[in-house]
Amino acid sequence: MAKSWYGRELQIGVLGGGQLGRMLIQAANSLDIQLHMLDPDPNAPCAHIAYSFESGSLTDYQTVLNFGKNKDLLTVEIENVNTDALRELEKQGVQVYPQPHILELIRDKGLQKQFYLDHQIPTAPFVFYNPGDTIPYDFPYVHKLRTGGYDGKGVQIIKNEAQLVSSFNEPSIIEECVPFEKELSVIVARNKNGQIKSFGLVECEFNPEANLVEFLFSPADVNPNIEKKAQQIASDLIEKLEMVGLLAVELFLTNDGELLVNEIAPRPHNSGHHTIEIARCSQFEQHLRAILNLPLGETQFHSAGAMLNLIGEKGHEGPVLYQGLETILNIPGVHPHLYGKSHTKPFRKMGHVTISADHMDEVRKKAELVKANIKVISKN
């Protein structure tokens, strides 16, 4: 008899044990689902709360194969994993979502961009680049590593020839710098039956020094037609990928009102953390529903919301202290999520805070108050 999706009857493994895995465990607990985690860091955020935890390389073939061979289903919280091992596990009957070929496509920005072109997904013009190649765009343009970039790393704005010479030497792409008004994101899910549901559009505001999202606000301050179009692009993309799981789609809203896909991530994403508090079904529960081929949850927001990323302060490295935590806990509608990382360093993601209220004006006021009152510093 085939095993049911239900909790203890399935052995479910997760490659990666960071903060995304930690929040996935919290969602799994509500469905009595036990998650087994693999992460190279023995003190990863999931280490002490997973049903079982193994420390080992996510990119080593034998380690991933050994971890997955007694599992019914595997998923990921990071793209950089050994997909050869995942393909072999699929041959042995293990379900892997998102599918290995999708992980390979998405972790290579060049393959991503080519997929957009081949499937009529709107994106900024680009060329593959090797040092010495002729570039068809005027300065400034964007230089991106094809693989290995993460959280703003591996991306440079090139304003002159000297900057290009000192930029990346690895395989990369050059992308035309398109003027844009806003950076947006939408989370979409698809189960094996082909059911698709999208969350509402969010608006991202970046910390220019860390090149990380500082705030996100939802609903985004855009025309409703823009939100509808963004959700349609996301649905079209996950359907054309034939992907099972959760997909984060990051977009630019250009100055002339067009939407262009920037990048995608095949897992729960920083731009969906607010769904824990303000959506009827969180992105983490939705990911579990999708990979288990359950009916997808309702994605409506029941309040306006924001998220503030908590990152380590400059000049602070060592045992972590969340200065001002008690102060922000006095503010109604404020929900801190600390990731269980014992040590901080400059710009390291240490947690996030969700802010909710009936109206966006109130959300923004609370968000600024939270930002002014909490700092991630070291005890030393």
Secondary structure as a PSIPRED ss2 file (coil, helix, strand):
# PSIPRED VFORMAT (PSIPRED V4.0)

   1 M C   1.000  0.000  0.000
   2 A C   1.000  0.000  0.000
   3 K C   1.000  0.000  0.000
   4 S C   1.000  0.000  0.000
   5 W C   1.000  0.000  0.000
   6 Y C   1.000  0.000  0.000
   7 G H   0.000  1.000  0.000
   8 R H   0.000  1.000  0.000
   9 E H   0.000  1.000  0.000
  10 L C   1.000  0.000  0.000
  11 Q C   1.000  0.000  0.000
  12 I E   0.000  0.000  1.000
  13 G E   0.000  0.000  1.000
  14 V E   0.000  0.000  1.000
  15 L E   0.000  0.000  1.000
  16 G C   1.000  0.000  0.000
  17 G C   1.000  0.000  0.000
  18 G C   1.000  0.000  0.000
  19 Q H   0.000  1.000  0.000
  20 L H   0.000  1.000  0.000
  21 G H   0.000  1.000  0.000
  22 R H   0.000  1.000  0.000
  23 M H   0.000  1.000  0.000
  24 L H   0.000  1.000  0.000
  25 I H   0.000  1.000  0.000
  26 Q H   0.000  1.000  0.000
  27 A H   0.000  1.000  0.000
  28 A H   0.000  1.000  0.000
  29 N H   0.000  1.000  0.000
  30 S H   0.000  1.000  0.000
  31 L C   1.000  0.000  0.000
  32 D C   1.000  0.000  0.000
  33 I C   1.000  0.000  0.000
  34 Q C   1.000  0.000  0.000
  35 L E   0.000  0.000  1.000
  36 H E   0.000  0.000  1.000
  37 M E   0.000  0.000  1.000
  38 L E   0.000  0.000  1.000
  39 D E   0.000  0.000  1.000
  40 P C   1.000  0.000  0.000
  41 D C   1.000  0.000  0.000
  42 P C   1.000  0.000  0.000
  43 N C   1.000  0.000  0.000
  44 A C   1.000  0.000  0.000
  45 P C   1.000  0.000  0.000
  46 C C   1.000  0.000  0.000
  47 A C   1.000  0.000  0.000
  48 H C   1.000  0.000  0.000
  49 I C   1.000  0.000  0.000
  50 A C   1.000  0.000  0.000
  51 Y C   1.000  0.000  0.000
  52 S E   0.000  0.000  1.000
  53 F E   0.000  0.000  1.000
  54 E E   0.000  0.000  1.000
  55 S E   0.000  0.000  1.000
  56 G C   1.000  0.000  0.000
  57 S C   1.000  0.000  0.000
  58 L C   1.000  0.000  0.000
  59 T C   1.000  0.000  0.000
  60 D C   1.000  0.000  0.000
  61 Y H   0.000  1.000  0.000
  62 Q H   0.000  1.000  0.000
  63 T H   0.000  1.000  0.000
  64 V H   0.000  1.000  0.000
  65 L H   0.000  1.000  0.000
  66 N H   0.000  1.000  0.000
  67 F H   0.000  1.000  0.000
  68 G H   0.000  1.000  0.000
  69 K C   1.000  0.000  0.000
  70 N C   1.000  0.000  0.000
  71 K C   1.000  0.000  0.000
  72 D C   1.000  0.000  0.000
  73 L E   0.000  0.000  1.000
  74 L E   0.000  0.000  1.000
  75 T E   0.000  0.000  1.000
  76 V E   0.000  0.000  1.000
  77 E C   1.000  0.000  0.000
  78 I C   1.000  0.000  0.000
  79 E C   1.000  0.000  0.000
  80 N C   1.000  0.000  0.000
  81 V C   1.000  0.000  0.000
  82 N C   1.000  0.000  0.000
  83 T H   0.000  1.000  0.000
  84 D H   0.000  1.000  0.000
  85 A H   0.000  1.000  0.000
  86 L H   0.000  1.000  0.000
  87 R H   0.000  1.000  0.000
  88 E H   0.000  1.000  0.000
  89 L H   0.000  1.000  0.000
  90 E H   0.000  1.000  0.000
  91 K H   0.000  1.000  0.000
  92 Q C   1.000  0.000  0.000
  93 G C   1.000  0.000  0.000
  94 V C   1.000  0.000  0.000
  95 Q E   0.000  0.000  1.000
  96 V E   0.000  0.000  1.000
  97 Y C   1.000  0.000  0.000
  98 P C   1.000  0.000  0.000
  99 Q C   1.000  0.000  0.000
 100 P H   0.000  1.000  0.000
 101 H H   0.000  1.000  0.000
 102 I H   0.000  1.000  0.000
 103 L H   0.000  1.000  0.000
 104 E H   0.000  1.000  0.000
 105 L H   0.000  1.000  0.000
 106 I H   0.000  1.000  0.000
 107 R C   1.000  0.000  0.000
 108 D C   1.000  0.000  0.000
 109 K H   0.000  1.000  0.000
 110 G H   0.000  1.000  0.000
 111 L H   0.000  1.000  0.000
 112 Q H   0.000  1.000  0.000
 113 K H   0.000  1.000  0.000
 114 Q H   0.000  1.000  0.000
 115 F H   0.000  1.000  0.000
 116 Y H   0.000  1.000  0.000
 117 L H   0.000  1.000  0.000
 118 D H   0.000  1.000  0.000
 119 H C   1.000  0.000  0.000
 120 Q C   1.000  0.000  0.000
 121 I C   1.000  0.000  0.000
 122 P C   1.000  0.000  0.000
 123 T E   0.000  0.000  1.000
 124 A C   1.000  0.000  0.000
 125 P C   1.000  0.000  0.000
 126 F E   0.000  0.000  1.000
 127 V E   0.000  0.000  1.000
 128 F E   0.000  0.000  1.000
 129 Y E   0.000  0.000  1.000
 130 N C   1.000  0.000  0.000
 131 P C   1.000  0.000  0.000
 132 G C   1.000  0.000  0.000
 133 D C   1.000  0.000  0.000
 134 T C   1.000  0.000  0.000
 135 I C   1.000  0.000  0.000
 136 P C   1.000  0.000  0.000
 137 Y C   1.000  0.000  0.000
 138 D C   1.000  0.000  0.000
 139 F C   1.000  0.000  0.000
 140 P C   1.000  0.000  0.000
 141 Y E   0.000  0.000  1.000
 142 V E   0.000  0.000  1.000
 143 H E   0.000  0.000  1.000
 144 K E   0.000  0.000  1.000
 145 L E   0.000  0.000  1.000
 146 R C   1.000  0.000  0.000
 147 T C   1.000  0.000  0.000
 148 G C   1.000  0.000  0.000
 149 G C   1.000  0.000  0.000
 150 Y C   1.000  0.000  0.000
 151 D C   1.000  0.000  0.000
 152 G C   1.000  0.000  0.000
 153 K C   1.000  0.000  0.000
 154 G C   1.000  0.000  0.000
 155 V E   0.000  0.000  1.000
 156 Q E   0.000  0.000  1.000
 157 I E   0.000  0.000  1.000
 158 I E   0.000  0.000  1.000
 159 K C   1.000  0.000  0.000
 160 N C   1.000  0.000  0.000
 161 E H   0.000  1.000  0.000
 162 A H   0.000  1.000  0.000
 163 Q H   0.000  1.000  0.000
 164 L H   0.000  1.000  0.000
 165 V H   0.000  1.000  0.000
 166 S C   1.000  0.000  0.000
 167 S C   1.000  0.000  0.000
 168 F C   1.000  0.000  0.000
 169 N C   1.000  0.000  0.000
 170 E C   1.000  0.000  0.000
 171 P C   1.000  0.000  0.000
 172 S E   0.000  0.000  1.000
 173 I E   0.000  0.000  1.000
 174 I E   0.000  0.000  1.000
 175 E E   0.000  0.000  1.000
 176 E E   0.000  0.000  1.000
 177 C C   1.000  0.000  0.000
 178 V C   1.000  0.000  0.000
 179 P C   1.000  0.000  0.000
 180 F E   0.000  0.000  1.000
 181 E E   0.000  0.000  1.000
 182 K E   0.000  0.000  1.000
 183 E E   0.000  0.000  1.000
 184 L E   0.000  0.000  1.000
 185 S E   0.000  0.000  1.000
 186 V E   0.000  0.000  1.000
 187 I E   0.000  0.000  1.000
 188 V E   0.000  0.000  1.000
 189 A E   0.000  0.000  1.000
 190 R E   0.000  0.000  1.000
 191 N C   1.000  0.000  0.000
 192 K C   1.000  0.000  0.000
 193 N C   1.000  0.000  0.000
 194 G C   1.000  0.000  0.000
 195 Q C   1.000  0.000  0.000
 196 I E   0.000  0.000  1.000
 197 K E   0.000  0.000  1.000
 198 S E   0.000  0.000  1.000
 199 F C   1.000  0.000  0.000
 200 G C   1.000  0.000  0.000
 201 L C   1.000  0.000  0.000
 202 V E   0.000  0.000  1.000
 203 E E   0.000  0.000  1.000
 204 C E   0.000  0.000  1.000
 205 E E   0.000  0.000  1.000
 206 F E   0.000  0.000  1.000
 207 N E   0.000  0.000  1.000
 208 P C   1.000  0.000  0.000
 209 E C   1.000  0.000  0.000
 210 A C   1.000  0.000  0.000
 211 N C   1.000  0.000  0.000
 212 L E   0.000  0.000  1.000
 213 V E   0.000  0.000  1.000
 214 E E   0.000  0.000  1.000
 215 F E   0.000  0.000  1.000
 216 L E   0.000  0.000  1.000
 217 F E   0.000  0.000  1.000
 218 S E   0.000  0.000  1.000
 219 P C   1.000  0.000  0.000
 220 A C   1.000  0.000  0.000
 221 D C   1.000  0.000  0.000
 222 V C   1.000  0.000  0.000
 223 N C   1.000  0.000  0.000
 224 P H   0.000  1.000  0.000
 225 N H   0.000  1.000  0.000
 226 I H   0.000  1.000  0.000
 227 E H   0.000  1.000  0.000
 228 K H   0.000  1.000  0.000
 229 K H   0.000  1.000  0.000
 230 A H   0.000  1.000  0.000
 231 Q H   0.000  1.000  0.000
 232 Q H   0.000  1.000  0.000
 233 I H   0.000  1.000  0.000
 234 A H   0.000  1.000  0.000
 235 S H   0.000  1.000  0.000
 236 D H   0.000  1.000  0.000
 237 L H   0.000  1.000  0.000
 238 I H   0.000  1.000  0.000
 239 E H   0.000  1.000  0.000
 240 K H   0.000  1.000  0.000
 241 L H   0.000  1.000  0.000
 242 E C   1.000  0.000  0.000
 243 M C   1.000  0.000  0.000
 244 V C   1.000  0.000  0.000
 245 G E   0.000  0.000  1.000
 246 L E   0.000  0.000  1.000
 247 L E   0.000  0.000  1.000
 248 A E   0.000  0.000  1.000
 249 V E   0.000  0.000  1.000
 250 E E   0.000  0.000  1.000
 251 L E   0.000  0.000  1.000
 252 F E   0.000  0.000  1.000
 253 L E   0.000  0.000  1.000
 254 T E   0.000  0.000  1.000
 255 N C   1.000  0.000  0.000
 256 D C   1.000  0.000  0.000
 257 G C   1.000  0.000  0.000
 258 E C   1.000  0.000  0.000
 259 L E   0.000  0.000  1.000
 260 L E   0.000  0.000  1.000
 261 V E   0.000  0.000  1.000
 262 N E   0.000  0.000  1.000
 263 E E   0.000  0.000  1.000
 264 I E   0.000  0.000  1.000
 265 A E   0.000  0.000  1.000
 266 P C   1.000  0.000  0.000
 267 R C   1.000  0.000  0.000
 268 P C   1.000  0.000  0.000
 269 H C   1.000  0.000  0.000
 270 N H   0.000  1.000  0.000
 271 S H   0.000  1.000  0.000
 272 G H   0.000  1.000  0.000
 273 H C   1.000  0.000  0.000
 274 H C   1.000  0.000  0.000
 275 T H   0.000  1.000  0.000
 276 I H   0.000  1.000  0.000
 277 E H   0.000  1.000  0.000
 278 I H   0.000  1.000  0.000
 279 A E   0.000  0.000  1.000
 280 R C   1.000  0.000  0.000
 281 C C   1.000  0.000  0.000
 282 S C   1.000  0.000  0.000
 283 Q H   0.000  1.000  0.000
 284 F H   0.000  1.000  0.000
 285 E H   0.000  1.000  0.000
 286 Q H   0.000  1.000  0.000
 287 H H   0.000  1.000  0.000
 288 L H   0.000  1.000  0.000
 289 R H   0.000  1.000  0.000
 290 A H   0.000  1.000  0.000
 291 I H   0.000  1.000  0.000
 292 L C   1.000  0.000  0.000
 293 N C   1.000  0.000  0.000
 294 L C   1.000  0.000  0.000
 295 P C   1.000  0.000  0.000
 296 L C   1.000  0.000  0.000
 297 G C   1.000  0.000  0.000
 298 E C   1.000  0.000  0.000
 299 T C   1.000  0.000  0.000
 300 Q C   1.000  0.000  0.000
 301 F E   0.000  0.000  1.000
 302 H C   1.000  0.000  0.000
 303 S C   1.000  0.000  0.000
 304 A E   0.000  0.000  1.000
 305 G E   0.000  0.000  1.000
 306 A E   0.000  0.000  1.000
 307 M E   0.000  0.000  1.000
 308 L E   0.000  0.000  1.000
 309 N E   0.000  0.000  1.000
 310 L E   0.000  0.000  1.000
 311 I E   0.000  0.000  1.000
 312 G E   0.000  0.000  1.000
 313 E C   1.000  0.000  0.000
 314 K C   1.000  0.000  0.000
 315 G C   1.000  0.000  0.000
 316 H C   1.000  0.000  0.000
 317 E C   1.000  0.000  0.000
 318 G E   0.000  0.000  1.000
 319 P E   0.000  0.000  1.000
 320 V E   0.000  0.000  1.000
 321 L E   0.000  0.000  1.000
 322 Y E   0.000  0.000  1.000
 323 Q E   0.000  0.000  1.000
 324 G C   1.000  0.000  0.000
 325 L H   0.000  1.000  0.000
 326 E H   0.000  1.000  0.000
 327 T H   0.000  1.000  0.000
 328 I H   0.000  1.000  0.000
 329 L H   0.000  1.000  0.000
 330 N C   1.000  0.000  0.000
 331 I C   1.000  0.000  0.000
 332 P C   1.000  0.000  0.000
 333 G C   1.000  0.000  0.000
 334 V E   0.000  0.000  1.000
 335 H E   0.000  0.000  1.000
 336 P E   0.000  0.000  1.000
 337 H E   0.000  0.000  1.000
 338 L E   0.000  0.000  1.000
 339 Y C   1.000  0.000  0.000
 340 G C   1.000  0.000  0.000
 341 K C   1.000  0.000  0.000
 342 S C   1.000  0.000  0.000
 343 H E   0.000  0.000  1.000
 344 T E   0.000  0.000  1.000
 345 K C   1.000  0.000  0.000
 346 P C   1.000  0.000  0.000
 347 F C   1.000  0.000  0.000
 348 R C   1.000  0.000  0.000
 349 K E   0.000  0.000  1.000
 350 M E   0.000  0.000  1.000
 351 G E   0.000  0.000  1.000
 352 H E   0.000  0.000  1.000
 353 V E   0.000  0.000  1.000
 354 T E   0.000  0.000  1.000
 355 I E   0.000  0.000  1.000
 356 S E   0.000  0.000  1.000
 357 A E   0.000  0.000  1.000
 358 D C   1.000  0.000  0.000
 359 H C   1.000  0.000  0.000
 360 M H   0.000  1.000  0.000
 361 D H   0.000  1.000  0.000
 362 E H   0.000  1.000  0.000
 363 V H   0.000  1.000  0.000
 364 R H   0.000  1.000  0.000
 365 K H   0.000  1.000  0.000
 366 K H   0.000  1.000  0.000
 367 A H   0.000  1.000  0.000
 368 E H   0.000  1.000  0.000
 369 L H   0.000  1.000  0.000
 370 V H   0.000  1.000  0.000
 371 K H   0.000  1.000  0.000
 372 A H   0.000  1.000  0.000
 373 N H   0.000  1.000  0.000
 374 I C   1.000  0.000  0.000
 375 K E   0.000  0.000  1.000
 376 V E   0.000  0.000  1.000
 377 I E   0.000  0.000  1.000
 378 S E   0.000  0.000  1.000
 379 K C   1.000  0.000  0.000
 380 N C   1.000  0.000  0.000
